Amino acid sequence: MSILESEDGKDPRLSKRVIEILKNLVHETEVKGTGDVVPHGALLRGESLDPLFVRNRATLKGGELLVQVHSNTTLWDLKREVSQVLDLAPKYLQLSLSSGASLSELRDIDNGKTMKALGLRGGEILTAQKLSIEEHIANAPLIGSDGELTAPAVRIFSEWFDMFCDKDGAFTKESAAHFI
């Protein structure tokens, strides 16, 4: 590659920088899932593995989940399934493999790998934990200069009401408890 060569020959600093950029590119594309792009080996379902046990440390419910996977299920697909059951977004879920008394994280860079590629055969115990991701959410006024709720505030409160009201359209004590 001519990009890796300087006028005097190869420049190792430039080579290292290009490799570092490529690593970062791969990492960023894998972190948010694979966008339903699967490895060539995962096009077929693969063999059915023994269910994975997932310890729920992500929510207050606790307990364990049994997840049926195939050898060609990707880590992203597993995260998506588990996060859906735990009512979390996949980006807030960290899965770790329990091996004895220690936990080894299943890294975001491995999201595109299959269970077979990760060395999982089924029957393993995984631990699901909620990640605390700091996100900057800008402050916005709730009340306008006229003393009324702003349009965005009305929209958000209406969405919350619709999401948590009971089937009769009322916001009961139970609805409030679900909201909290």
C-alpha positions as CSV (number, residue, x, y, z in Angstrom):
1,M,0.0,0.0,0.0
2,S,1.5,3.3,-1.0
3,I,-0.3,5.1,1.9
4,L,1.9,3.2,4.4
5,E,5.2,4.2,2.7
6,S,7.0,7.4,3.1
7,E,9.7,8.8,0.7
8,D,12.4,7.0,2.7
9,G,10.6,3.7,3.0
10,K,8.0,2.5,5.5
11,D,7.1,4.8,8.3
12,P,6.1,2.7,11.3
13,R,4.2,5.5,13.0
14,L,2.0,6.0,10.0
15,S,1.3,2.3,9.8
16,K,0.4,2.1,13.5
17,R,-1.9,5.2,13.0
18,V,-3.7,3.6,10.1
19,I,-4.2,0.3,12.0
20,E,-5.5,2.3,15.0
21,I,-8.0,4.1,12.8
22,L,-9.2,0.8,11.3
23,K,-9.6,-0.7,14.8
24,N,-11.7,2.3,15.9
25,L,-13.8,2.1,12.8
26,V,-14.6,-1.6,13.4
27,H,-15.3,-1.0,17.1
28,E,-17.7,1.9,16.4
29,T,-19.6,-0.1,13.8
30,E,-19.9,-3.1,16.1
31,V,-20.9,-1.3,19.3
32,K,-24.4,-0.3,18.0
33,G,-25.1,-3.8,16.7
34,T,-24.7,-5.2,13.3
35,G,-27.8,-3.7,11.7
36,D,-29.1,-7.2,10.8
37,V,-25.9,-7.9,8.8
38,V,-24.8,-11.4,9.8
39,P,-21.5,-13.2,9.2
40,H,-21.5,-15.5,6.3
41,G,-21.4,-18.5,8.6
42,A,-24.6,-17.3,10.4
43,L,-26.9,-17.3,7.4
44,L,-28.3,-20.6,8.5
45,R,-29.7,-21.1,12.0
46,G,-27.0,-23.6,13.1
47,E,-27.4,-26.3,15.6
48,S,-29.6,-25.7,18.6
49,L,-27.6,-25.3,21.8
50,D,-28.6,-26.0,25.4
51,P,-30.4,-23.0,26.8
52,L,-28.2,-20.2,28.3
53,F,-28.9,-19.1,31.8
54,V,-29.0,-15.4,32.2
55,R,-28.8,-13.9,35.7
56,N,-30.8,-10.7,35.8
57,R,-28.7,-8.1,37.7
58,A,-30.0,-5.3,35.4
59,T,-33.4,-4.7,36.9
60,L,-35.0,-5.0,40.3
61,K,-37.0,-8.1,39.3
62,G,-33.8,-10.2,39.6
63,G,-34.2,-13.9,38.8
64,E,-32.9,-15.9,35.9
65,L,-33.9,-16.2,32.3
66,L,-33.5,-19.2,30.0
67,V,-32.6,-18.2,26.5
68,Q,-32.6,-20.7,23.6
69,V,-30.0,-19.9,21.0
70,H,-28.4,-21.6,18.0
71,S,-24.7,-21.9,17.3
72,N,-25.1,-19.2,14.6
73,T,-26.9,-16.6,16.8
74,T,-24.9,-13.4,17.0
75,L,-24.1,-11.8,20.3
76,W,-26.1,-8.7,19.1
77,D,-29.2,-10.9,18.5
78,L,-28.7,-12.4,22.0
79,K,-28.4,-8.9,23.6
80,R,-31.4,-7.7,21.7
81,E,-33.5,-10.6,22.9
82,V,-32.4,-10.3,26.6
83,S,-32.7,-6.5,26.6
84,Q,-36.3,-6.8,25.2
85,V,-37.3,-9.2,28.0
86,L,-35.6,-6.9,30.6
87,D,-37.2,-3.8,29.1
88,L,-33.9,-2.1,28.3
89,A,-32.3,-0.7,25.2
90,P,-29.4,-3.1,24.1
91,K,-26.9,-0.3,24.5
92,Y,-27.6,-0.2,28.2
93,L,-27.1,-4.0,28.6
94,Q,-23.8,-5.6,29.5
95,L,-23.5,-9.4,29.3
96,S,-20.8,-11.2,31.2
97,L,-19.8,-14.9,31.1
98,S,-19.6,-16.5,34.5
99,S,-16.6,-18.7,34.9
100,G,-16.2,-19.9,38.4
101,A,-16.1,-16.9,40.7
102,S,-15.1,-14.4,38.0
103,L,-17.0,-12.7,35.3
104,S,-15.6,-12.0,31.8
105,E,-17.3,-9.3,29.8
106,L,-18.7,-10.0,26.4
107,R,-17.4,-6.9,24.7
108,D,-19.3,-4.7,22.3
109,I,-16.7,-5.4,19.6
110,D,-17.9,-9.0,19.6
111,N,-21.5,-8.1,18.7
112,G,-21.1,-9.5,15.2
113,K,-19.6,-12.8,16.4
114,T,-21.7,-16.0,16.6
115,M,-22.1,-18.1,19.7
116,K,-19.9,-20.7,18.0
117,A,-17.2,-18.1,17.4
118,L,-17.4,-16.9,21.0
119,G,-16.9,-20.5,22.2
120,L,-20.3,-20.8,23.8
121,R,-21.8,-24.3,23.6
122,G,-24.9,-23.8,25.7
123,G,-25.6,-24.3,29.3
124,E,-23.3,-21.4,30.3
125,I,-24.3,-18.9,32.9
126,L,-24.4,-15.3,31.7
127,T,-24.9,-12.2,33.9
128,A,-26.9,-9.3,32.6
129,Q,-26.1,-5.9,34.1
130,K,-27.4,-2.4,33.3
131,L,-24.8,0.0,32.1
132,S,-24.9,3.6,33.3
133,I,-24.2,5.6,30.2
134,E,-23.8,9.3,30.7
135,E,-25.8,11.1,28.0
136,H,-26.1,14.8,27.6
137,I,-29.7,15.8,27.4
138,A,-30.2,19.5,27.0
139,N,-32.4,21.3,29.5
140,A,-35.6,22.8,28.1
141,P,-38.2,25.0,29.7
142,L,-41.5,23.3,30.8
143,I,-43.5,26.5,31.1
144,G,-43.4,29.3,28.5
145,S,-43.4,33.0,29.0
146,D,-47.2,32.9,28.9
147,G,-47.3,30.7,32.0
148,E,-48.6,27.6,30.0
149,L,-46.9,24.3,29.3
150,T,-44.7,24.5,26.2
151,A,-45.7,22.4,23.2
152,P,-42.8,19.9,23.6
153,A,-43.7,19.4,27.3
154,V,-47.4,18.8,26.4
155,R,-46.4,16.2,23.8
156,I,-44.1,14.4,26.2
157,F,-46.6,14.4,29.1
158,S,-49.3,13.2,26.7
159,E,-47.1,10.3,25.5
160,W,-46.4,9.3,29.1
161,F,-50.1,9.4,30.0
162,D,-51.0,7.3,26.9
163,M,-48.2,4.8,27.7
164,F,-49.1,4.3,31.4
165,C,-52.9,4.9,31.6
166,D,-55.2,1.8,32.1
167,K,-57.3,0.3,29.4
168,D,-60.2,2.7,30.3
169,G,-58.0,5.8,29.7
170,A,-57.6,6.7,33.4
171,F,-54.4,7.3,35.3
172,T,-54.9,5.3,38.5
173,K,-52.6,4.5,41.5
174,E,-51.4,1.4,39.6
175,S,-50.7,3.5,36.5
176,A,-48.7,5.9,38.6
177,A,-46.8,3.0,40.2
178,H,-45.9,1.7,36.7
179,F,-44.8,5.2,35.7
180,I,-42.5,5.5,38.6
